[in-house]
Amino acid sequence: MTVPTKRERLRAQAASVGARANVARDKHISVAVPFRAADRNRRVAASALAGGIAYRLFFWLIPFALVIGGALGFADADSTEDAIEAGGLPAAAAHAVGDMAREAGSARWWLLAVGLSGVVLAGYTGSKAVILIHSLVWEEYPERAASAVRMSFAFTGMALAVMLTIAATSWLHEVMRFGAVLAAVLTVTSLAGVWLLVSLHLPHRSADWKALLPGAFLFGVGFAILHLATLLVLIPKLERSTSVYGAIGAVTTTLFWFYLVGRLVVTAPILNVAAYEELQEAARTSAAHSTLAPAGRE
């Protein structure tokens, strides 16, 4: 009698775990949904789609920064820098904004003109990318898109809504006694509500708003975690990267953060469609069983 090797035992254990997982998948929707989501994740090449979202966000941020720089050209640089530093941002970021305000004084109109046109273009391409991603994930041909300006405003509005939500909840964290807990709850619920509203205007077959809640909740929780990681890890890393590697280090770190945001944007509809299809399949199976049950008793 041959004794199985360690590799053979590991393979047998893996096969046993896989078999039990498949049995549980057939019995429990809570197990089936992650399996279906993982399968859809591979089929749509979610990593590549997330990279595309990161690209769109980065090229939206550049002209948006020009708009901010042009607007700061109308403000007093010293008071702006003091206000930003008092708001809790790192000193390096406050000094960078102050320098931008000082340098933008003479070219503020040019910065605004170039930045606004760039924001409109980047917002349109970003909105189109999000629509196509949801269309691919939900396997639904997108409806005729709205005007380019409306699509651009929608993308920019979404980005600003997320930024304002984060800023408001961070302020609550600072000024209220139990602000940390309240800020966390409001961050998740507000971001989930924003994403639910956005999802309702994107391809989602005939699913109602309740079918879009899992993805909205995932987006809210995921972005809140990213925000916390930004405060604890990203901002210090940006300061170190800028001092050690210069602009390349800062750009690389920012792009990685945008990639994580892109993963949320892609994974949210994947989770929605996985849960939706599992519930639809369970409903069809239940209806088929209820139809065959009387005939079996006869």
C-alpha positions, 0 to 999 in steps of 0.5 A: 500500500503506497502512502500518499505524498504531501502534495497528493494530500494537499490536492485531495484536501483542495478537491474536497474543499472545492466539492463542499463549496460547490454543494454549498453554492447550490444550497445557499445564495450567500455562497453562490453570489461570491462565486458568480461575482468572481466568475463575472470579475474574470469574464469582464477583465475587471482589473483592466477596467479599473485601470481605465477608470484610474486613467480617466480620474487622473486626467480629470484631476489635472484640468480640475487642479488648473481650475482650482489654481485659477480660482486661487489666483483671485484669493489671498495666498497667505490666508488660503494657506492658513485656512487649509493648514488649520483644516487639518491638511499636512503642512506640505499640502498647505504650502503647495496650495499657497504657492499655487495661489501666488503663482496663479495671480497673473495667469488666473484667467488662462488657467480657468479657461484651459482647466474648464475646457479640460474638465468638460472633456475629461468628464465626458470621457469618464462618464462614457467609460462608466456607462460602458463598464456597467453595460458590459457587466450587466450585459445590456446594450446602453441606451442612447447617451445624453448630450456630452455636456450633461454627461460631463457634468454628471461625472464631475458632479459625482466626483465633487459629491464624493469630495464634499461628503468626505470633507463634511464627515472629516469636519464632523470628526474634528468638531463633535465629541463622538464625531468619529463614529458619526463621521464613519456612519455618515460617510458610508451612508452618504457615499452609498446613497450617492452611488445608488443614485448614480447606479439608477442612471446607468445600465442595470437591466430591469433591476429595481433600486433594491437590487442595486443596494449591495453595490452601493453599500460596497462602494460606501464601505470601500471608499470610507476605508480608502479615505481612512487609508489615505489619512494614515498611509497615503498622505505621509507616503506622498510627502515621502515620495515627493521628497525622495522620488520627486513628481514621479513618486507622487504620480505613481502613488496617486495613480495607485489610489485611483486604481483602487477607486476604479476597482470599487467602481467596477466591483459594485455593479459586478456584485449587483448583477451576481446577486440579481441573477442568483435571486432570479434563478432561485425564483425560477427554480421555486416557481418550477418546483411549485408547478411540478409539485401538484402533478407529482402528488397526483 
